[in-house]
Amino acid sequence: MDLIPSTILTGFLGAGKTTLLNRILQEDHGMRIAVIENEFGEENIDNEILVQDSGEQIIEMNNGCICCTVRGDLIEALNSLAKKRAAGEISFDRVVIETTGLANPGPVAQTFFVDEEVGAHYLLDAVVTVVDARHAMEQLTAHEEAQRQVGFADKILLSKTDLVDAAAVDALKARLQRINPRAPIATSDFGRAPIADVLDLRGFNLNDKLDIDPDFLRVDGEDGHDHDHDHEHGADCGHGHDHVHDASCSHDHHHSHHSDDIAAFVFKSERAFDPERLEQFLGSLVQVFGPQMLRYKGVLRMDGVDRKVVFQGVHQIMGSDVGPKWAENETPATKMVFIGKNLPKDVFIRGLEQCLV
């Protein structure tokens, strides 16, 4: 039986998650979506859609969607839904989990990797983060949870862009890209966003999305746009074939710098990794820095392997899989992105370089 694609919808308090979710639930899209709302109180979907009683409650809507309020463990709720689906009691073909506005998405994402029963029925498709364009700058500065939600995102949806000018949107996008350079950014004003911007993104799908989009690990300057940084890479950036390319080399020459605890850096090399050395080093990284490592993902060139190796992890949970062969016109090379809180970039880069053949 096919695994059930699952989306984690996150975002800070008031960002517009519920507005977006309401629109998805009531749109005539023909999809059967089970929505899990695992929080109390303030941010629950409209009362007529979600019940407020304690325990698990399920309401089937006229467009084929299902709403489920969860009080308690998410693993238990997912497994309960899967059993009811298998027994023919309810029918759905995908899941959306809306987190509370103060939630760290990490433990929610880990749910799909730590429980065998959940893993046997569900596939984590993507983490989608809604960001309030009007208040995000202050929220990112004041609240680590807001940074974590952006750091975990496979897709970022900007809401309330009508309340700010274009310059403010551009500044926010630049900051979001510094925190998470691999998440595409789209808009979702008044909950209006194409279904394709929310579902079936294959952003967190290790087994099916083996060939990562060429733009997946794009960092500023690599896509032909200067993003208003007016900066060219010189010797002081230290970019060669084996280098880390992160925001510190290219941003904030012309606007104020926001010092976020959550940040990203990218490691690249055209040399192959020694598999054994890399496994040992990554294992030690996860042991020491796992709680700080929000997301890490990439395509690896491994010695003795004629295919791409796709690698990703969340905190202490790490995995890899063999992908397609390198294309004839493609130079085999490693690209890895690490997103985390106060990670010692130099330790990571030096260690990875020592794992190269």
C-alpha positions in Angstrom: 0.0 0.0 0.0 1.3 3.5 -0.9 2.5 5.6 2.0 0.2 8.5 3.0 1.9 11.9 2.1 1.9 14.2 5.2 2.5 17.9 5.4 3.5 19.8 8.6 2.1 23.3 8.5 3.8 25.6 10.9 4.4 29.3 11.5 4.4 31.8 14.4 1.3 33.0 16.3 -1.0 34.9 13.9 1.0 34.2 10.8 -2.1 32.9 8.9 -1.9 29.1 9.1 -5.5 28.7 10.1 -6.7 31.1 7.3 -4.7 29.0 4.8 -5.9 25.8 6.2 -9.6 26.9 6.2 -9.3 27.8 2.5 -7.8 24.4 1.7 -10.4 22.6 3.7 -13.3 24.3 2.0 -12.0 24.4 -1.6 -13.4 22.0 -4.1 -10.1 20.3 -5.0 -11.2 16.7 -5.0 -8.5 15.7 -2.4 -9.4 13.8 0.7 -7.3 15.5 3.4 -7.1 14.5 7.0 -6.2 17.6 9.0 -4.7 17.1 12.5 -4.9 20.0 14.8 -2.8 19.2 17.8 -3.3 22.1 20.1 -5.6 23.7 22.5 -7.5 27.0 22.5 -6.7 30.2 20.7 -5.6 29.1 17.3 -8.1 26.3 16.6 -9.9 26.4 13.3 -13.4 27.9 13.3 -15.7 26.2 15.8 -18.0 24.9 13.2 -15.2 23.0 11.6 -13.3 21.6 14.5 -14.8 20.4 17.7 -13.4 21.5 21.1 -14.1 18.3 23.1 -11.2 16.5 24.7 -10.0 13.4 23.1 -9.8 12.6 19.4 -12.8 13.9 17.4 -13.3 13.5 13.6 -15.6 15.4 11.4 -16.0 14.6 7.7 -16.7 17.6 5.5 -18.7 17.7 2.3 -15.7 18.2 0.1 -14.1 14.9 1.2 -11.8 16.5 3.8 -11.6 15.2 7.3 -10.8 17.3 10.4 -9.3 15.7 13.4 -8.5 17.4 16.7 -5.8 15.6 18.6 -5.4 15.8 22.4 -2.3 13.9 23.3 0.5 12.1 21.5 0.8 12.6 17.8 2.2 9.1 17.1 -0.9 7.7 18.7 -3.2 9.9 16.7 -1.5 9.1 13.4 -1.6 5.4 14.1 -5.3 5.6 15.1 -6.2 7.4 11.9 -4.3 4.8 9.9 -6.1 1.9 11.6 -9.5 3.6 11.0 -8.6 4.1 7.4 -7.5 0.5 6.9 -10.8 -0.7 8.5 -12.8 1.5 6.1 -14.2 3.7 8.9 -12.8 6.9 7.3 -11.3 7.7 3.9 -8.4 10.1 3.3 -5.3 10.1 1.0 -3.1 12.7 2.7 -2.5 14.4 6.0 -1.9 18.0 7.1 -0.7 18.6 10.6 -1.1 22.2 11.9 1.2 23.0 14.8 0.7 25.6 17.5 2.3 29.0 16.7 4.9 28.4 19.4 5.8 24.9 18.4 9.3 23.7 17.4 8.6 21.6 14.2 11.6 19.3 15.0 9.9 16.8 17.2 6.8 16.8 14.9 9.1 15.9 11.9 10.9 13.3 14.0 7.7 11.5 14.6 7.8 10.2 11.0 11.2 8.6 11.6 11.2 7.3 15.2 8.0 5.2 15.2 8.0 2.0 13.0 4.2 2.0 12.7 4.0 5.6 11.6 6.8 5.0 9.1 4.9 2.0 7.7 1.9 4.2 6.9 3.1 7.8 6.4 5.7 9.7 4.4 6.7 13.2 5.5 6.2 15.3 2.3 7.3 18.7 3.5 7.4 21.3 6.3 5.5 24.4 5.1 6.1 27.6 7.2 3.8 30.6 7.0 5.6 33.9 7.8 3.8 37.1 8.7 5.4 39.8 6.5 4.2 42.5 8.8 5.6 41.2 12.1 8.2 38.6 11.1 11.3 40.8 11.5 10.5 41.5 15.2 9.4 37.9 15.8 12.6 36.4 14.3 14.6 38.7 16.5 12.6 38.0 19.7 11.6 34.4 19.4 13.8 31.4 18.7 10.7 29.4 17.8 10.1 31.7 14.8 13.7 31.1 13.7 13.3 27.3 14.1 10.1 27.3 12.1 11.9 29.0 9.2 15.0 26.8 9.6 12.9 23.7 9.2 10.9 24.9 6.2 10.9 23.1 2.9 8.6 25.9 1.6 8.0 29.4 3.0 4.7 31.2 2.4 4.6 34.9 3.1 1.3 36.3 4.4 0.2 39.9 4.9 2.5 41.3 2.2 -0.3 43.8 1.5 0.5 45.5 4.8 4.1 46.3 4.0 6.0 47.9 1.2 8.2 46.2 -1.4 11.4 47.1 0.3 10.3 45.5 3.6 9.3 42.3 1.7 12.7 42.2 0.0 14.5 42.7 3.3 12.5 40.0 4.9 13.1 37.6 2.0 16.9 38.3 2.3 16.8 37.4 6.0 14.7 34.3 5.5 17.2 33.1 2.8 20.1 33.7 5.2 18.4 31.5 7.8 17.3 28.8 5.2 18.7 29.2 1.7 17.1 26.0 0.4 13.4 26.8 1.0 11.5 28.5 -1.9 9.5 31.5 -0.9 5.9 32.2 -2.2 3.0 34.3 -0.9 -0.2 33.3 0.8 -2.1 36.6 1.4 -5.6 36.0 2.9 -5.0 32.3 2.7 -4.7 32.4 -1.1 -2.0 30.0 -2.2 -2.1 27.4 -4.9 -2.5 23.9 -3.6 0.7 23.0 -5.4 2.5 25.4 -3.0 1.4 23.4 0.0 0.9 19.8 -0.9 3.0 17.2 -2.9 6.1 19.3 -2.6 8.3 16.2 -2.1 10.6 18.4 0.0 11.2 15.9 2.8 10.8 12.7 0.8 14.1 10.8 0.9 13.1 7.7 -1.0 11.1 9.2 -3.8 12.9 12.6 -4.3 16.3 11.1 -5.1 17.3 13.6 -7.6 17.4 17.0 -5.8 16.3 20.0 -7.9 19.4 21.9 -9.1 18.1 25.0 -7.3 17.4 23.1 -4.1 20.7 24.2 -2.5 20.8 27.5 -4.2 22.6 30.2 -2.2 22.7 33.9 -3.2 24.7 34.6 -6.3 24.4 31.1 -7.8 21.2 31.8 -9.7 22.3 34.7 -11.8 20.6 37.3 -9.5 22.6 39.6 -7.3 19.7 40.0 -4.8 20.8 43.6 -4.4 24.0 42.6 -2.6 26.4 44.3 -5.1 29.1 41.9 -4.0 31.5 39.7 -6.0 33.4 36.9 -4.4 37.0 37.7 -3.9 39.9 36.0 -2.3 38.7 37.0 1.1 35.7 34.7 0.8 37.9 31.7 0.4 35.8 30.1 -2.3 37.5 27.3 -4.2 36.4 23.9 -5.3 36.1 22.9 -1.7 34.5 25.6 0.3 31.6 26.7 2.4 29.4 29.4 0.9 27.2 31.1 3.4 25.6 34.3 4.0 28.5 35.9 5.9 30.3 36.4 2.6 27.6 38.1 0.7 24.9 39.8 2.7 24.3 43.0 4.5 26.7 45.3 2.7 23.9 47.8 2.2 21.3 47.1 4.9 21.2 46.4 8.6 22.3 43.0 9.9 20.1 40.8 12.0 22.0 38.4 14.1 19.9 35.2 14.2 20.9 32.2 16.3 19.6 29.9 13.5 21.7 30.1 10.4 22.7 28.0 7.4 25.9 27.2 5.6 26.8 25.0 2.6 29.7 22.7 2.0 30.8 21.9 -1.5 33.5 19.7 -3.0 34.2 18.0 -6.3 36.4 15.5 -4.5 34.7 12.3 -3.3 34.1 11.3 0.3 35.7 8.3 1.9 32.5 6.5 3.1 33.9 5.1 6.3 35.5 8.3 7.5 32.4 10.3 6.6 30.1 8.0 8.5 32.3 8.2 11.6 32.5 12.0 11.4 28.8 12.5 10.8 28.0 10.1 13.7 30.2 12.2 16.0 28.6 15.4 14.9 25.2 14.1 15.6 26.2 12.9 19.0 27.6 16.3 20.0 25.5 18.8 18.1 22.4 16.8 17.3 20.0 19.0 19.3 21.3 22.1 17.6 21.1 20.6 14.0 17.7 21.5 12.8 18.0 20.3 9.3 20.7 18.9 7.1 20.5 17.6 3.6 22.4 17.2 0.4 23.8 15.2 -2.5 27.1 13.5 -1.9 29.8 12.2 -4.1 31.1 9.0 -2.5 34.3 7.1 -3.5 33.5 3.9 -5.3 29.9 4.8 -5.9 28.9 5.7 -9.4 25.6 7.3 -8.3 24.5 10.3 -6.3 24.0 9.6 -2.6 21.1 11.6 -1.2 21.5 12.5 2.5 19.3 14.2 5.1 18.6 14.4 8.7 16.7 16.1 11.5 18.5 16.6 14.9 19.9 13.1 15.8 18.0 11.2 13.1 20.1 10.9 9.9 19.7 8.8 6.8 21.0 8.4 3.2 19.9 6.6 0.1 21.4 5.9 -3.3 20.0 8.1 -6.1 20.4 8.2 -9.9 23.6 8.2 -11.8 25.4 11.4 -12.5 24.4 12.8 -15.9 26.9 12.7 -18.7 27.3 16.5 -18.7 27.3 16.8 -14.9 30.4 17.1 -12.8 30.1 14.8 -9.8 30.3 17.0 -6.7 29.0 17.2 -3.1 26.6 19.8 -1.9 25.5 19.7 1.7 23.5 22.3 3.6 23.4 22.5 7.4 20.8 24.6 9.2 21.1 24.9 13.0 21.5 26.9 16.1 25.0 28.3 16.8 26.7 25.5 14.9 30.5 25.7 14.9 30.9 26.1 11.1 34.7 25.7 11.1 34.5 22.4 13.0 32.0 21.0 10.4 34.0 22.2 7.4 37.4 21.1 8.6 36.0 17.7 9.6 34.2 17.2 6.2 37.4 18.2 4.4 39.3 15.5 6.3 36.8 12.9 5.1 37.6 13.6 1.4 39.6 11.1 -0.5 
